[in-house]
Amino acid sequence: MSIEIIIVLLSLVAMLTALIMDKMRPGMILFSVVVIFLCTGILTPKEMLEGFSNKGMITVAMLFLVSEGVRQSGALTQLIKKLLPQEKTSVFKAQVRMLPSIAFISAFLNNTPVVVIFAPIIKRWANYVKLPATYFLIPLSYVTILGGICTLIGTSTNLVVHSMILDAGMKGFSMFELGKVGIFIALAGIIYLFLFSKKLLPATRPETTNEEDGDSSLHLVEAVIGPRFPGINKTVGEFDFKRHYGAEIKELRRSGRTYTNLSEVSFREGDTLVVLTDDSFIQTWGESSVFLMLANGKEYEPAGKKKRWFTLFLLLFMIVGATVGELPGIEKYLPEGIKLDMFFFVSITTVIMAWSKIFPPQKYTKYISWDILITIACAFAISKAMENSGVADLLAGYIISLSHDYGPYVLLAVLFIITNIFTELITNNAAAALAFPIALSLSTQLGVNPMPFFVVICMAASASFSTPIGYQTNLIVQGIGNYKFTDFVRIGLPLNIITFLISVFLIPLIWPF
């Protein structure tokens, strides 16, 4: 075993430990590992920086802006109001109206703004029709994940794997190629939620705080703590929340527990704070990444109808343009150097949205999740280091030796399980980065088509259902629904198994070895 292999293996173990312990943001942890590889000569400066100029990473950045434009247009708010039945209804009937439509929307938009907009509206609606909000919020998060696996742009993980395939000199995914298996997983997952969510989810999670302050200008706001909240890992007593934000914390919710005696409780990302404040709180912090979501139970006036329709036209232009641009024979009609791919159309859409002020162009940097982009860029470098050092070949050989004589089907299952465990413990993009070079080496050593292994990475890296920590949307609904960690395990683990079985069975039929 060479010194390079030892360095990479030790660094990866340290990286996984740091990600699980959540001591730093994932982007900084991965960047630290990449710097180690640079200092030890495992990566050249060019290899280290390639991820930062990668087309897939920049596409993800612009898709954040497109999603923000759709959010600010008010189109999603109007849609969810039309989907929610306003008269007395049952959980099953309401889910039938909501879940398939939300899955479809999330196939083309970033999951987080969909959940941030829909979650407080659904919670308020559930109280109005006298149904438990707990029957709808985890399913909301899950169907955005299920919808995201059906298209190239539905989740950043798909774009990351697609870009890695292109970097390896092979043909990547078309816009709807992953839907060949993703649609079956999404349909099975939605049917599972129809049948079992009412049985497996809690009927209620009591909320203790009422608006009892005599000042009518003050009201309660639910605030889900985001990654940039400055008080993370500090106790409520150490961090003066009222001085920073002009609001008084009434309670803190975490993993189904409600804390009202707060002085010794430490803030964590994903905690939901119930604060007493005035209308300026949401106006000031609504577009800040300090909080993942703010909700005060009030209706907001959407943008004008013309703006909403123009936004939806731009979204349709982007999707149809990228799909048509991939058709065989289109390239011969184009000038040399022009490629009508997703990058081309998302660039045009982003610029038009900015110039037409669908999102405020002066604040465009606020709407991009820079930590996710740094994580993705570093993921490319870590994947390259695993190839350069021989770690990918070593791990692939070890996996093959453990399952020898069983053929590629068993190895596909093993790769799914490894990737899925990583995505539940760390982040989906980091999981894909670790799994991709192993998949490439597995297929090379076996002499089979690598595409089934690449597709299974996309499915496994997105299938984060069993814990609230693997996906940001799970964290958001955990707080607003006051769910326990075990609620996610109870309803999410069977969904992981459903995704596993469908993936391992169907993928080799659609993309033969």
C-alpha positions in Angstrom: 0.0 0.0 0.0 1.6 3.3 -1.2 1.9 6.4 1.0 -0.6 8.2 -1.3 -3.2 5.6 -0.6 -2.6 5.8 3.1 -2.9 9.7 3.0 -6.1 9.6 1.0 -7.7 6.9 3.2 -6.9 8.7 6.4 -8.1 12.0 5.0 -11.4 10.4 3.9 -11.9 8.8 7.3 -11.2 12.2 9.0 -13.6 13.9 6.5 -16.4 11.5 7.2 -15.9 11.9 11.0 -15.9 15.7 10.7 -19.1 15.7 8.6 -20.9 13.4 11.0 -19.9 15.5 14.0 -21.0 18.6 12.1 -18.2 20.8 13.5 -17.9 22.9 10.3 -19.9 23.5 7.2 -19.4 20.6 4.7 -17.8 22.9 2.1 -15.0 23.9 4.5 -14.4 20.3 5.6 -14.1 19.1 2.0 -12.0 22.1 1.0 -9.6 21.3 3.9 -9.2 17.7 2.6 -8.5 19.0 -0.9 -5.8 21.3 0.4 -4.1 18.3 2.1 -4.1 16.5 -1.2 -2.6 19.6 -2.9 0.1 19.8 -0.3 1.0 16.1 -0.6 1.2 16.2 -4.4 -1.8 13.9 -4.9 -3.6 16.7 -6.7 -2.0 19.4 -9.0 -3.3 23.0 -8.7 -5.1 22.5 -12.0 -6.9 19.4 -10.8 -7.8 21.1 -7.5 -9.4 24.0 -9.3 -11.2 22.2 -12.1 -14.3 21.7 -10.0 -14.7 25.4 -9.5 -15.0 26.0 -13.2 -17.1 22.9 -13.9 -20.1 23.5 -16.1 -22.3 21.3 -13.8 -21.4 23.3 -10.7 -22.1 26.6 -12.4 -25.4 25.2 -13.7 -26.4 24.4 -10.1 -25.6 28.0 -9.1 -27.8 29.4 -11.7 -30.6 27.0 -10.9 -30.7 28.5 -7.4 -31.4 31.8 -9.0 -34.1 30.4 -11.3 -35.8 28.7 -8.3 -35.6 32.0 -6.4 -37.3 33.8 -9.3 -40.1 31.3 -9.4 -40.5 31.7 -5.6 -40.6 35.5 -5.7 -43.1 35.5 -8.6 -45.7 34.0 -6.2 -46.5 31.2 -8.7 -45.9 28.4 -6.2 -48.0 30.1 -3.5 -50.9 30.4 -5.8 -50.5 26.8 -7.0 -50.5 25.3 -3.5 -53.6 27.3 -2.5 -55.5 25.8 -5.5 -54.3 22.3 -4.6 -55.4 22.4 -1.0 -59.1 21.6 -0.5 -60.8 24.3 1.5 -63.8 22.3 2.7 -63.8 19.3 5.1 -61.7 16.5 3.7 -59.7 13.4 4.6 -56.0 12.9 4.9 -56.0 10.5 1.9 -58.0 12.9 -0.4 -55.8 15.8 0.5 -52.6 13.9 -0.2 -53.9 12.7 -3.5 -54.4 16.3 -4.6 -51.1 17.5 -3.2 -48.3 15.0 -3.4 -48.2 14.1 -7.1 -48.3 17.8 -8.1 -45.5 18.7 -5.6 -43.4 15.8 -6.9 -43.8 17.2 -10.5 -42.9 20.7 -9.5 -39.7 19.5 -7.6 -38.5 17.7 -10.8 -37.7 21.1 -12.2 -37.0 23.3 -9.2 -34.7 23.3 -6.2 -36.4 21.4 -3.3 -35.6 23.9 -0.6 -37.7 26.9 -1.8 -40.6 24.5 -2.6 -40.6 23.2 1.0 -40.0 26.7 2.5 -43.0 28.1 0.6 -45.4 25.1 1.0 -44.7 24.0 4.6 -46.1 27.0 6.5 -49.1 27.2 4.1 -49.8 23.5 4.5 -49.5 23.7 8.3 -51.9 26.7 8.4 -54.4 24.9 6.1 -54.2 21.7 8.2 -55.2 23.7 11.3 -58.1 25.3 9.4 -59.6 22.0 8.2 -58.9 20.3 11.5 -56.4 17.7 10.2 -53.0 16.9 11.9 -50.2 18.8 10.0 -47.9 16.0 10.9 -49.6 13.8 8.3 -48.5 16.2 5.5 -45.1 17.8 6.3 -42.8 14.8 6.2 -44.6 13.6 3.0 -44.0 17.1 1.6 -40.3 16.7 2.0 -40.2 13.2 0.7 -42.1 13.9 -2.5 -39.8 16.8 -3.3 -36.9 14.3 -3.1 -38.8 11.7 -5.2 -39.6 14.3 -7.8 -36.0 15.5 -7.9 -34.6 12.1 -9.0 -36.7 12.1 -12.2 -34.8 14.7 -14.2 -31.3 15.9 -14.7 -32.0 19.3 -13.0 -34.2 17.9 -10.2 -31.4 17.7 -7.7 -27.8 19.0 -7.7 -26.6 15.4 -7.2 -27.8 14.4 -10.7 -25.9 17.3 -12.2 -22.7 16.4 -10.2 -22.7 12.8 -11.4 -23.6 13.9 -15.0 -20.5 16.3 -14.9 -18.3 13.5 -13.6 -19.4 11.2 -16.4 -18.5 13.9 -18.9 -15.1 14.5 -17.3 -14.5 10.8 -17.6 -14.9 11.1 -21.4 -18.4 9.4 -21.6 -21.8 10.6 -22.7 -23.8 12.0 -19.7 -27.5 12.0 -19.0 -30.2 13.6 -21.1 -32.8 15.8 -19.4 -35.3 12.9 -18.7 -33.1 9.9 -18.9 -33.0 9.3 -15.1 -36.8 9.4 -15.2 -36.8 6.0 -16.8 -36.2 4.5 -13.3 -37.0 7.6 -11.2 -40.6 7.7 -12.3 -41.2 4.2 -11.0 -39.5 5.0 -7.7 -41.5 8.2 -7.4 -44.8 6.5 -8.1 -44.1 3.6 -5.7 -43.0 6.2 -3.0 -46.1 8.3 -3.4 -48.4 5.2 -3.2 -46.5 4.1 -0.1 -47.1 7.5 1.5 -50.8 7.4 0.6 -51.2 4.0 2.2 -49.0 4.3 5.3 -48.2 7.9 6.3 -51.4 8.1 8.4 -50.4 4.8 10.2 -46.7 5.6 10.7 -46.7 9.3 11.5 -47.8 10.8 14.8 -51.3 12.2 14.9 -50.2 15.3 16.7 -47.3 17.1 18.2 -48.5 19.6 20.9 -47.3 23.2 20.7 -47.3 25.0 24.0 -46.8 28.6 23.1 -49.8 30.9 22.6 -49.8 34.6 21.7 -50.6 35.9 25.1 -48.6 39.2 25.0 -50.8 42.2 25.5 -49.1 44.2 22.7 -51.2 43.6 19.6 -48.3 44.7 17.3 -46.4 41.6 18.5 -47.0 38.0 17.2 -45.3 34.7 17.1 -42.9 33.7 14.3 -41.4 30.3 13.6 -37.8 30.5 12.6 -35.8 27.5 11.5 -32.1 28.1 12.2 -29.8 28.0 9.1 -26.1 27.4 8.6 -25.1 31.0 9.0 -26.8 31.6 12.3 -24.0 33.1 14.5 -25.1 31.5 17.7 -24.7 27.8 16.6 -23.2 25.7 19.4 -23.6 28.5 21.9 -26.2 28.3 24.6 -29.3 30.6 24.6 -27.8 32.2 27.7 -24.4 32.9 26.0 -26.0 34.3 22.8 -28.2 37.4 23.2 -30.8 36.7 20.6 -33.0 39.7 21.5 -30.0 42.1 21.1 -29.2 40.6 17.7 -32.7 40.2 16.2 -35.0 42.3 18.4 -37.2 39.2 19.2 -37.8 37.2 22.3 -37.5 33.4 22.2 -40.5 31.7 23.7 -39.5 28.1 23.0 -37.1 26.0 21.0 -38.1 22.8 19.2 -35.8 19.9 18.4 -36.4 16.3 17.4 -40.0 16.4 18.8 -39.0 18.0 22.1 -40.0 21.5 23.1 -37.7 23.5 25.4 -39.1 26.4 27.3 -36.4 26.5 30.0 -33.8 27.7 27.6 -30.7 29.1 29.4 -28.6 25.9 29.1 -29.8 24.8 25.7 -27.4 25.2 22.8 -28.5 26.4 19.3 -28.1 23.8 16.5 -28.8 24.1 12.7 -32.3 23.0 12.0 -33.7 24.0 15.4 -37.1 25.8 15.2 -37.4 28.9 17.4 -40.8 30.3 18.3 -40.1 34.0 18.8 -42.4 36.9 19.8 -41.7 39.9 17.5 -43.2 42.5 15.2 -43.7 42.6 11.4 -40.2 43.9 10.8 -38.6 40.6 11.8 -39.6 38.8 8.6 -39.0 41.8 6.4 -35.5 42.1 7.8 -34.5 38.4 7.9 -36.8 36.8 5.3 -34.1 36.7 2.6 -31.2 35.9 4.9 -29.5 32.5 5.1 -29.4 33.0 8.9 -32.8 31.3 8.9 -33.9 28.5 6.6 -37.5 29.4 6.9 -39.6 32.1 8.6 -43.4 31.8 9.1 -45.9 33.8 11.1 -49.2 32.4 9.9 -50.0 35.4 7.7 -50.9 35.5 4.0 -48.6 37.5 1.7 -49.7 39.3 -1.4 -48.2 37.5 -4.5 -46.7 39.3 -7.4 -48.8 40.4 -10.3 -50.4 37.8 -12.7 -48.3 39.0 -15.6 -45.1 38.5 -13.7 -46.2 35.0 -12.6 -47.0 33.9 -16.2 -43.8 35.4 -17.6 -41.8 33.5 -15.0 -43.6 30.2 -15.8 -42.9 30.9 -19.6 -39.2 31.3 -18.8 -39.1 28.1 -16.8 -40.9 26.2 -19.7 -38.5 27.8 -22.2 -35.5 26.5 -20.2 -36.8 23.0 -19.8 -38.1 22.5 -23.4 -35.0 24.2 -24.9 -32.6 21.9 -23.1 -34.7 18.9 -24.0 -35.0 19.7 -27.7 -31.3 20.7 -27.8 -30.3 17.2 -26.9 -32.2 15.6 -29.8 -30.1 13.8 -32.4 -29.2 15.9 -35.4 -29.7 19.3 -33.8 -26.0 20.1 -33.6 -25.4 20.1 -37.4 -27.8 23.1 -37.7 -25.9 25.1 -35.1 -22.8 27.4 -35.5 -19.6 25.7 -34.3 -19.0 26.0 -30.6 -22.7 26.4 -29.6 -24.3 23.5 -27.7 -28.0 23.7 -26.7 -27.6 22.0 -23.3 -29.0 22.9 -19.9 -26.1 25.2 -19.2 -26.9 27.3 -22.3 -30.6 27.7 -21.5 -30.3 28.2 -17.7 -27.7 31.0 -18.4 -30.2 32.7 -20.7 -33.1 32.2 -18.3 -31.1 33.6 -15.3 -30.0 36.7 -17.2 -33.6 37.5 -18.4 -35.0 36.9 -14.8 -32.3 39.3 -13.4 -32.9 42.1 -16.1 -36.7 41.8 -15.8 -36.3 41.9 -11.9 -38.1 38.7 -11.3 -35.5 38.4 -8.5 -33.7 41.5 -7.3 -30.5 41.6 -9.3 -28.6 43.6 -6.7 -29.1 40.8 -4.2 -28.4 37.8 -6.5 -25.5 36.5 -4.4 -27.9 36.0 -1.4 -29.9 33.4 -3.2 -27.0 31.1 -4.0 -26.1 28.4 -1.5 -22.3 28.9 -1.6 -21.5 26.1 0.7 -23.3 23.6 -1.6 -21.3 25.0 -4.5 -18.0 24.7 -2.7 -18.9 21.2 -1.6 -19.6 20.2 -5.2 -16.4 21.8 -6.5 -14.3 20.0 -3.9 -16.2 16.8 -4.6 -14.7 16.7 -8.1 -11.2 17.2 -6.6 -11.7 14.5 -4.0 -13.0 12.1 -6.7 -9.9 12.9 -8.8 -7.6 12.3 -5.8 -9.2 8.8 -5.2 -8.4 8.0 -8.8 -4.8 9.4 -8.8 -3.8 7.7 -5.6 -5.3 4.3 -6.5 -7.8 4.3 -3.6 -10.7 3.9 -6.0 -9.1 0.8 -7.6 -8.2 -0.6 -4.1 -11.8 -0.2 -2.8 -13.3 -1.5 -6.0 -11.1 -4.6 -5.8 -12.0 -5.1 -2.2 -15.7 -4.9 -2.9 -15.3 -7.3 -5.8 -13.4 -9.8 -3.6 -16.1 -9.7 -1.0 -18.8 -10.5 -3.5 -16.9 -12.6 -6.0 -18.8 -15.1 -8.1 -22.0 -13.1 -7.6 -21.7 -10.9 -10.7 -22.4 -7.2 -11.2 -26.0 -7.3 -9.8 -24.7 -7.9 -6.3 -22.0 -5.2 -6.7 -24.8 -2.8 -7.8 -26.7 -3.5 -4.6 -23.5 -3.1 -2.5 -22.8 0.3 -4.2 -26.3 1.5 -3.5 -26.1 0.6 0.2 -22.7 2.3 0.6 -23.8 5.5 -1.1 -27.1 5.5 0.7 -25.5 5.2 4.1 -23.1 8.0 3.2 -25.9 10.3 2.1 -27.9 9.7 5.4 -24.8 10.5 7.5 -23.1 13.3 5.5 -24.4 15.2 2.4 -25.7 13.9 -0.9 -23.1 15.6 -3.1 -20.2 14.3 -0.9 -21.7 10.8 -1.0 -21.8 10.9 -4.8 -18.2 12.2 -4.9 -17.0 9.3 -2.9 -19.0 6.7 -4.8 -18.3 7.8 -8.3 -14.6 6.8 -8.7 -15.4 3.5 -7.0 -18.2 2.9 -9.5 -16.0 3.7 -12.4 -13.3 1.4 -11.2 -15.8 -1.4 -10.5 -17.1 -1.3 -14.0 -13.6 -1.1 -15.5 -12.3 -4.1 -13.4 -15.4 -6.1 -14.3 -15.3 -5.1 -18.0 -19.0 -4.0 -18.0 -21.0 -0.9 -18.9 -20.5 1.7 -16.2 -23.8 3.5 -16.7 -25.9 1.2 -14.3 -23.4 2.0 -11.6 -23.6 5.8 -12.3 -27.5 5.7 -12.2 -27.6 3.8 -9.0 -25.4 6.5 -7.4 -27.9 9.1 -8.4 -30.8 7.2 -6.9 -29.0 6.2 -3.7 -27.5 9.6 -3.0 -30.9 11.3 -3.2 -32.8 8.6 -1.2 -32.4 10.4 2.1 -35.5 9.4 4.0 -34.4 7.7 7.2 -32.9 10.7 9.0 -33.6 14.4 9.2 -29.9 15.3 8.8 -29.3 14.0 5.3 -31.4 16.5 3.4 -32.1 20.2 4.2 -35.8 19.8 3.5 -36.1 17.1 6.1 -34.5 19.5 8.7 -37.0 22.2 7.8 -40.1 20.0 8.2 -38.7 18.4 11.4 -38.8 21.8 13.1 -42.1 23.1 11.8 -43.8 19.7 12.4 -42.1 19.1 15.7 -41.1 15.6 14.6 -38.8 13.2 16.5 -35.8 11.6 14.9 -37.6 8.2 15.2 -40.5 9.5 13.1 -38.2 9.7 10.1 -36.7 6.3 10.8 -40.2 4.7 11.1 -41.6 6.1 7.8 -38.4 6.7 6.0 -36.6 3.3 6.3 -39.2 1.4 4.3 -39.0 4.1 1.6 -35.2 3.6 1.5 -35.8 -0.2 1.0 -38.4 0.5 -1.8 -36.0 2.7 -3.6 -33.2 0.1 -3.2 -35.3 -2.8 -4.6 -36.7 -0.9 -7.6 -33.2 0.5 -8.4 -31.4 -2.8 -8.3 -34.1 -4.6 -10.2 -34.9 -2.0 -12.9 -31.6 -0.2 -13.6 -29.8 -3.2 -15.2 -32.9 -3.8 -17.4 -32.9 -0.2 -18.7 -29.1 0.2 -18.9 -27.7 -3.3 -19.5 -24.3 -4.4 -18.2 
